Each structure stands twice: as C-alpha cells, then as structure tokens.
Amino acid sequence: MPFQRCGLSSRTIYQSSSFFTAAVQYRALVEGNTLAVELGTSCPDCVSQAPQVLCFLQDFWSPTLGYTVANTGGGRSGKDVSTILASIRIFDTEAGCDATTFQPCSDRALANHKVVTDSFLSIYNINAGLGQGAAVAVGRYPEDEYFGGNPWYLATLAAAEQLYDALHAYADSFIAIVEKFTPSSHSFSEQFSKSDGGPVSAIDLTLSYTGFLTAVAAREGAMPTSWGALSVSSVAQACLSSTFDALEKSRERPPRDITTFQLSAKEWRERYNAELAIREALEIEMMGIKGENADLLTEMQALREAEATRNQELEKAREVLLITSRIL
C-alpha cells in the first residue's frame, strides 16, 4: 500500500494517511541523502522521493478550515496535537518561516497551533474562564476518549515548544500551565485531570519528562542543527505513487503472520485453562486437609490470586497480539 493511503500517527493504531508520519519521512529522506554524501556514497531514492513526500504534505493543509488536518481517516475533525509535534520535529533553524515545510513560525503552523489549542478551551473544566488567546491545557485531540480524554503534559509542552521555536513570551504561559498542575512531588504522570488538574493515567511517564526537557531547551535557545529542509529545490507537481507501490509490495509479509499471532493467543488460552484445571483439583484436595494444615490453604489462596493476575496479563497480551496482527 503506498504511503499516501496508509500510515500510523505518533499515538494511534488505526490506518490512515498521517501528516506527522509523512513529515518525519520527508526529513528522514533529506537527512538520509545528506548522510550518504558525507559518507562518499549516494541515495538516489532519497533524492527522487523527497519532493514527492513534500508534495503529499501540502494536501494536509486546508485553506478553507485554516488548519492542518492530521489524519485522513478515523471520523475526526483532524484537529490534533500531532500536527504541532510534526512542526517541532521538522523545525530547521535555516528554513526561516517556510510554509511549505510547515516551520514553527510559518503562517500555516501558527494558524494551526491556534486552532488546535483553542479546540480544548471549552471541553476541559480546568480551562473554564480562560478567554480566547489564553494558554490552555492541551490534549491529543478534542474527540479523545482514552482514559476519559484529558490534557497531556506532552501535548501542552509541545504547544509551548513550537512557540519557543517561533516566539518566546506567549510560550511561557504554557509552561505556567504545566507548573500549576504539577504535583508537589514534581512527578509527571501521563495526563492531568481535566476537572481538577490532578495526576491521571501512567505515573512518571518518560515522554512527559522528555517534553519538559525539550521545551525548556527550546526556551533557553538550544536550537538543533539544520537538517537541510530547503535542500529540495521544488515541490513535485504531482505526487506519484508507483514507486511507493513497488516498495510496499517488496515489504509484504505472508498471511501466515496473522495466523501465527492468533495461534499464539489460542495457545496461551489453552495453557491457562490447563493450569486452571490443576488449580481446581488442588483446591478439592485441600478441602480434605483443611483442618490439618492451614498454611497450605493460605498458600493455595495466594496461588489463586496469582492466577487471577496472570489471567489479566494474558488477556492484555492477547489484545496486543490481535491489534498487532491487524496492523501487520
């Protein structure tokens, strides 16, 4: 399947064309060619395909809506913090405010930033009372339902980082949002509650700390080196898919991969059922010696609790395997 019709965004599992994915692919092609030259070799596919990907990127910008539509599928509005993250990831200090590459200070990136951040103004209780133009707690996308759909530290810090790359003063107010809702332990969870700002979801999430460090680094003027965003002379007049069809076909995996995942899940279920039968047999035996050895009964109870935990882990593993099989 050509990249125009398939992709996975930074934090989603459904298939669609993804702005974030295409943006980092473009940078990878440009940097790949630069590396090849430095190593005394060449990357002809990097040179030929970078303009095609850059051409494809332009399709995500909607002049009518005034923002970058993050994904072509999923039934959502397309307002998504991944577009802000993409602008950060393809930031090039030598590209100025180039709109073609969606640089952080470009009119496209700044307009998109406002639309995306404003979309969370009315849906989170902790943003109540804030006016238009004020910094707000930012989540992944307005329609998010994961863990109740809350603001993310990573998302709010990304909103700050883009503006630090383009503008300093306004960005401080996003850092202030994070400071306000950081617990006294100074620990960053994955999210903070939309109702009261308390920690929500995974504790001590690495991405939250990474988001803080990179946002602060940008604030202090630590700019990344140029990766050659403007080295492609022009955008291709038409986005060709034939090359990508061939590349994708070469990567196709045999159908047995999905079957393998499904069989693995089935085998795990059978193993659990067998262990369950053994446990029940032991319980029956224990009933006969209950009065003689209470310690064994206590141990049996501990085993039952361990089995319940293992059952939950197996169910989670099965879900992961099935999801992975669909992606493959």
QUIRAKA-V110534 format. One record per pair of residues at least 12 apart in sequence whose C-alpha atoms are under 6 Angstrom apart, sorted by the first residue. I is the first residue (numbers start at 1). GAP is how many residues later the second one is. Records with the same first field share a line. If there is no record, write none. Layout:
I->GAP ; GAP
This chain:
1->244 ; 247
2->242 ; 243
4->13
5->12
9->12
16->56 ; 57
17->54 ; 55
18->53
19->51
20->66
26->24 ; 27
29->17 ; 21
31->196
33->13
51->184 ; 185
52->184 ; 187
55->180 ; 181 ; 184
67->45
68->44
70->13
79->37 ; 62
80->60 ; 61
81->59
87->15 ; 16 ; 17
88->74
91->12
92->134
93->133
104->58 ; 62
105->61
124->70
125->69 ; 70
126->68 ; 69
135->38 ; 39
137->14 ; 19
138->13 ; 17 ; 18
139->12 ; 13 ; 16
150->43 ; 44
151->40 ; 41
152->39
153->38 ; 55
154->54 ; 57
157->54
160->14
161->54
164->54 ; 55
181->16
187->17
188->16
189->13 ; 14 ; 15 ; 16
190->12 ; 15
258->67
261->60
265->53
